[in-house]
């Protein structure tokens, strides 16, 4: 809870992502990929809770901008019929990072001389990879066309900050924002506390936790892919309802059972549905809006409403569930 007020500044990625309209998608994505590893590395050298929160704030600003620009590039470059699979593939790689953390726990990185700080230094690896792949990243054709039109004097007015809130788009913006917030509150609350809960409440060992994370997030990658395919076969709305129901059922089971085998199965399925729903959520945040305000609408939904779950979800669990002072 002490860190939560500082996390409110995570709304800043919205302003950073809007720069892609002027500077281009590629430059901003590259800047985000550079900025994001630097701040986790600085986190390893934090000296108190406030410096830790400040460095994490910086990393989350760049991560939020990176996500927003990445999804925008997918939407602009892929036709609607292939967009689901493209979003699923993109988001699959975010789960691979969690699998890597589980593997590092399994090999005992936390027991090294650096302790927990070693995990944040690992974040420098993307900087090395960026040197190899940055030249292969191309600007979107849509932005290139817009830039050429500006050179010819065909001026494109920048989308106003509040444009998505106008009557024509307001209903979709409000509904999608509510859905994203209600999904992110339990999602981030569960992911932030599950390892703590498993070790303290259910006496899982660190090795067991790491194995569970590796396997369950591996299945979560499949959940992304299946979600992308279902979006194209049965539609966005039925896919979302199926994943929501599955995520609710298995998440409740996960935090209510004692048996390790049942917990393992529940965790795998909760991640499959709860994490795997991300492609269709990204689709709702972009496809329901006209092209000219699509980026702004996605920015509002992601960096104002969904991020509220990241801030308040873990905090609510701590405030309500603490054994000494929790309300319940």
C-alpha positions as CSV (number, residue, x, y, z in Angstrom):
1,X,0.0,0.0,0.0
2,X,2.9,2.4,0.7
3,X,4.0,2.1,-3.0
4,X,0.5,2.3,-4.5
5,X,0.2,6.1,-4.5
6,X,3.4,6.4,-6.6
7,X,2.1,3.8,-9.0
8,X,-0.7,6.2,-9.9
9,X,1.8,8.0,-12.2
10,X,1.7,5.0,-14.4
11,X,-0.9,6.9,-16.4
12,X,2.0,8.8,-18.0
13,X,2.5,6.1,-20.6
14,X,-0.7,7.5,-22.2
15,X,1.0,10.8,-22.9
16,X,4.2,9.1,-24.1
17,X,2.4,6.8,-26.5
18,X,0.6,9.8,-28.1
19,X,4.0,10.9,-29.4
20,X,3.9,8.1,-31.9
21,X,1.4,10.2,-33.9
22,X,4.1,12.8,-34.5
23,X,7.4,10.9,-34.3
24,X,6.3,7.6,-35.7
25,X,5.7,4.1,-34.3
26,X,9.2,2.7,-34.9
27,X,11.2,5.5,-33.0
28,X,8.9,5.4,-30.0
29,X,8.9,1.6,-29.8
30,X,12.7,1.6,-30.0
31,X,12.9,4.3,-27.3
32,X,10.6,2.3,-25.1
33,X,12.6,-0.9,-25.5
34,X,15.7,1.0,-24.5
35,X,14.1,2.8,-21.6
36,X,12.4,-0.2,-20.1
37,X,15.5,-2.3,-19.3
38,X,17.5,0.6,-17.9
39,X,15.1,1.3,-15.0
40,X,14.9,-2.3,-13.8
41,X,18.7,-2.3,-13.8
42,X,18.6,0.8,-11.7
43,X,16.1,-0.9,-9.4
44,X,18.8,-3.4,-8.5
45,X,20.7,-0.5,-6.8
46,X,17.7,1.0,-5.0
47,X,18.4,1.9,-1.3
48,X,15.0,2.2,0.2
49,X,11.3,1.7,-0.6
50,X,11.0,5.2,-2.2
51,X,13.9,4.8,-4.6
52,X,12.6,1.3,-5.5
53,X,9.2,2.7,-6.3
54,X,10.7,5.6,-8.4
55,X,12.8,3.2,-10.5
56,X,9.8,0.9,-11.0
57,X,7.7,3.8,-12.0
58,X,10.2,4.6,-14.7
59,X,10.2,1.1,-16.0
60,X,6.4,0.9,-16.1
61,X,6.1,4.1,-18.0
62,X,8.2,2.7,-20.8
63,X,6.6,-0.7,-20.6
64,X,3.1,0.9,-20.9
65,X,4.2,2.9,-23.9
66,X,5.9,-0.1,-25.5
67,X,2.7,-2.2,-25.2
68,X,0.4,0.6,-26.6
69,X,2.7,1.2,-29.6
70,X,3.2,-2.5,-30.2
71,X,-0.6,-3.2,-30.3
72,X,-1.1,-0.2,-32.6
73,X,1.5,-1.5,-35.0
74,X,-0.2,-4.9,-35.2
75,X,-3.6,-3.4,-35.8
76,X,-2.2,-1.1,-38.6
77,X,-0.2,-3.8,-40.3
78,X,-2.5,-6.8,-40.3
79,X,-5.9,-7.3,-41.9
80,X,-8.9,-8.0,-39.6
81,X,-8.9,-11.7,-40.6
82,X,-5.3,-12.3,-39.4
83,X,-5.2,-9.7,-36.5
84,X,-6.3,-12.2,-33.8
85,X,-3.5,-14.6,-34.4
86,X,-1.0,-11.7,-34.7
87,X,-2.1,-10.2,-31.4
88,X,-2.0,-13.7,-29.8
89,X,1.6,-14.2,-31.1
90,X,2.7,-10.8,-29.8
91,X,1.3,-11.3,-26.3
92,X,2.7,-14.8,-26.1
93,X,6.1,-13.4,-25.7
94,X,5.1,-11.4,-22.6
95,X,4.4,-14.8,-20.9
96,X,7.8,-16.1,-21.9
97,X,9.4,-13.5,-19.6
98,X,7.5,-14.9,-16.7
99,X,8.6,-18.4,-17.6
100,X,12.2,-17.1,-17.6
101,X,11.8,-15.8,-14.1
102,X,10.4,-19.1,-12.9
103,X,13.4,-20.8,-14.4
104,X,15.8,-18.4,-12.7
105,X,14.0,-19.2,-9.4
106,X,14.4,-22.9,-10.0
107,X,18.2,-22.5,-10.5
108,X,18.5,-20.5,-7.3
109,X,19.3,-17.0,-8.6
110,X,17.6,-15.5,-5.5
111,X,20.2,-17.3,-3.3
112,X,23.2,-15.6,-5.1
113,X,25.1,-12.8,-3.4
114,X,22.9,-10.2,-5.0
115,X,19.7,-11.8,-3.8
116,X,16.5,-10.3,-5.2
117,X,18.5,-7.6,-7.0
118,X,19.9,-10.1,-9.5
119,X,16.4,-10.5,-11.1
120,X,16.4,-6.8,-12.0
121,X,19.8,-6.9,-13.5
122,X,18.7,-9.7,-15.9
123,X,16.5,-7.0,-17.5
124,X,19.6,-5.6,-19.3
125,X,19.5,-8.6,-21.7
126,X,16.9,-6.9,-24.1
127,X,19.4,-4.1,-24.7
128,X,21.9,-6.6,-26.2
129,X,19.2,-8.2,-28.4
130,X,18.0,-4.7,-29.5
131,X,21.4,-4.2,-31.3
132,X,20.7,-7.2,-33.5
133,X,17.0,-6.6,-34.3
134,X,16.5,-2.8,-34.4
135,X,17.4,-2.6,-38.1
136,X,14.8,-5.2,-39.0
137,X,12.0,-3.2,-37.4
138,X,10.1,-1.2,-40.0
139,X,7.8,1.8,-39.7
140,X,4.1,1.1,-40.4
141,X,2.9,1.9,-43.9
142,X,0.1,3.9,-42.5
143,X,2.4,6.3,-40.7
144,X,4.6,6.5,-43.8
145,X,1.6,7.5,-45.9
146,X,0.6,10.1,-43.3
147,X,4.1,11.6,-43.3
148,X,4.2,11.9,-47.1
149,X,0.8,13.6,-47.0
150,X,2.1,16.1,-44.5
151,X,5.1,16.9,-46.8
152,X,2.6,17.6,-49.6
153,X,0.7,20.0,-47.4
154,X,-2.2,17.7,-46.8
155,X,-2.2,18.4,-43.0
156,X,-3.6,15.8,-40.6
157,X,-4.9,17.4,-37.5
158,X,-3.8,15.7,-34.3
159,X,-6.6,13.8,-32.5
160,X,-7.6,15.9,-29.5
161,X,-7.0,14.5,-26.1
162,X,-10.7,14.0,-25.3
163,X,-11.8,13.0,-28.8
164,X,-12.8,9.4,-27.8
165,X,-15.2,10.8,-25.2
166,X,-17.4,12.5,-27.8
167,X,-21.0,11.1,-28.1
168,X,-20.3,8.8,-31.1
169,X,-17.6,6.8,-29.3
170,X,-18.4,7.4,-25.6
171,X,-20.5,4.4,-25.0
172,X,-18.0,1.9,-26.4
173,X,-15.2,3.7,-24.5
174,X,-17.0,3.5,-21.2
175,X,-18.1,-0.1,-21.6
176,X,-14.7,-1.4,-22.7
177,X,-13.0,0.6,-20.0
178,X,-15.2,-0.9,-17.3
179,X,-14.6,-4.4,-18.6
180,X,-10.8,-3.9,-18.7
181,X,-10.8,-2.5,-15.1
182,X,-13.0,-5.3,-13.7
183,X,-10.7,-7.8,-15.3
184,X,-7.4,-6.2,-14.3
185,X,-8.4,-5.8,-10.6
186,X,-8.5,-9.5,-9.8
187,X,-5.9,-10.4,-12.4
188,X,-3.1,-8.2,-11.0
189,X,-4.2,-8.9,-7.4
190,X,-3.9,-12.6,-8.0
191,X,-0.6,-12.5,-9.9
192,X,1.0,-10.1,-7.3
193,X,0.1,-12.3,-4.4
194,X,-0.1,-15.9,-5.5
195,X,3.5,-16.9,-4.9
196,X,3.3,-15.3,-1.4
197,X,0.1,-17.1,-0.8
198,X,1.4,-20.4,-2.0
199,X,4.5,-20.3,0.2
200,X,3.0,-18.8,3.4
201,X,-0.5,-20.2,3.3
202,X,0.0,-23.5,1.5
203,X,3.6,-24.3,2.4
204,X,4.8,-24.7,-1.2
205,X,8.6,-24.7,-1.6
206,X,10.4,-22.1,-3.8
207,X,11.2,-24.9,-6.3
208,X,7.5,-26.0,-6.4
209,X,6.4,-22.4,-7.0
210,X,8.9,-22.0,-9.9
211,X,7.8,-25.2,-11.5
212,X,4.2,-24.3,-11.2
213,X,4.9,-20.9,-12.8
214,X,6.9,-22.3,-15.7
215,X,4.3,-24.9,-16.6
216,X,1.3,-22.7,-16.1
217,X,2.6,-19.8,-18.0
218,X,3.7,-22.1,-20.7
219,X,0.1,-23.2,-21.0
220,X,-0.8,-19.5,-20.9
221,X,1.1,-19.0,-24.1
222,X,-1.2,-21.6,-25.7
223,X,-4.1,-19.7,-24.2
224,X,-3.0,-16.6,-26.2
225,X,-2.9,-18.6,-29.4
226,X,-6.2,-20.4,-28.9
227,X,-7.8,-17.0,-28.1
228,X,-6.5,-15.6,-31.3
229,X,-7.9,-18.4,-33.4
230,X,-11.2,-18.5,-31.6
231,X,-11.6,-14.7,-32.3
232,X,-11.5,-15.5,-36.0
233,X,-13.7,-18.6,-35.9
234,X,-16.5,-17.8,-33.4
235,X,-16.1,-14.0,-33.0
236,X,-14.7,-11.6,-30.4
237,X,-17.6,-11.5,-28.0
238,X,-18.2,-15.3,-27.6
239,X,-14.5,-15.8,-27.1
240,X,-14.4,-13.1,-24.4
241,X,-17.3,-14.6,-22.5
242,X,-15.8,-18.1,-22.7
243,X,-12.5,-16.9,-21.3
244,X,-14.1,-14.7,-18.6
245,X,-16.1,-17.6,-17.3
246,X,-13.1,-19.9,-17.3
247,X,-10.9,-17.3,-15.6
248,X,-13.4,-16.7,-12.8
249,X,-14.1,-20.3,-12.1
250,X,-10.4,-21.5,-11.9
251,X,-9.2,-18.4,-10.1
252,X,-11.7,-19.0,-7.3
253,X,-10.7,-22.6,-7.1
254,X,-7.0,-21.8,-7.0
255,X,-7.3,-19.7,-3.8
256,X,-9.7,-22.0,-2.0
257,X,-8.2,-25.5,-2.2
258,X,-5.5,-27.1,-0.1
259,X,-4.3,-30.0,-2.4
260,X,-1.2,-29.3,-4.4
261,X,-2.4,-31.3,-7.4
262,X,-5.7,-29.5,-7.6
263,X,-3.9,-26.2,-7.1
264,X,-1.6,-27.0,-9.9
265,X,-4.4,-27.7,-12.3
266,X,-6.4,-24.7,-11.2
267,X,-3.3,-22.4,-11.7
268,X,-2.7,-23.8,-15.2
269,X,-6.3,-23.2,-16.2
270,X,-6.6,-19.8,-14.5
271,X,-3.5,-18.6,-16.4
272,X,-4.8,-20.2,-19.6
273,X,-8.1,-18.2,-19.4
274,X,-7.1,-15.2,-17.3
275,X,-3.9,-14.4,-19.2
276,X,-5.0,-15.8,-22.5
277,X,-7.9,-13.4,-22.8
278,X,-5.5,-10.5,-23.6
279,X,-5.7,-10.7,-27.4
280,X,-9.5,-10.3,-27.5
281,X,-9.2,-7.5,-24.9
282,X,-6.7,-5.7,-27.1
283,X,-9.1,-6.2,-30.0
284,X,-12.0,-4.6,-28.2
285,X,-9.7,-1.6,-27.3
286,X,-8.9,-0.9,-30.9
287,X,-11.4,-2.4,-33.4
288,X,-14.6,-0.9,-31.8
289,X,-13.4,2.6,-32.7
290,X,-12.9,4.6,-35.9
291,X,-9.4,4.5,-37.3
292,X,-8.6,8.2,-36.6
293,X,-9.2,7.8,-32.9
294,X,-8.2,4.2,-32.4
295,X,-4.8,4.9,-30.9
296,X,-6.2,7.6,-28.5
297,X,-9.1,5.2,-27.4
298,X,-6.6,2.4,-26.8
299,X,-4.5,4.7,-24.8
300,X,-7.3,5.8,-22.6
301,X,-8.5,2.2,-22.0
302,X,-5.0,0.7,-21.4
303,X,-3.2,3.5,-19.6
304,X,-6.0,5.0,-17.5
305,X,-8.5,2.3,-16.8
306,X,-6.7,-1.1,-17.0
307,X,-3.7,0.3,-15.2
308,X,-6.0,1.1,-12.3
309,X,-6.2,-2.6,-11.7
310,X,-2.5,-2.8,-11.5
311,X,-2.5,-0.1,-8.9
312,X,-5.5,-1.0,-6.7
313,X,-5.7,-4.8,-7.2
314,X,-2.7,-5.8,-5.2
315,X,-3.3,-3.0,-2.7
316,X,-6.8,-4.2,-2.0
317,X,-5.7,-7.7,-1.3
318,X,-3.1,-6.4,1.1
319,X,-5.5,-4.0,2.8
320,X,-8.3,-6.5,3.1
321,X,-6.5,-9.8,3.6
322,X,-3.6,-8.9,6.0
323,X,-3.8,-11.3,9.0
324,X,-3.1,-8.6,11.6
325,X,-4.9,-5.5,10.2
326,X,-7.0,-6.7,7.2
327,X,-10.7,-6.0,7.2
328,X,-11.6,-9.6,6.3
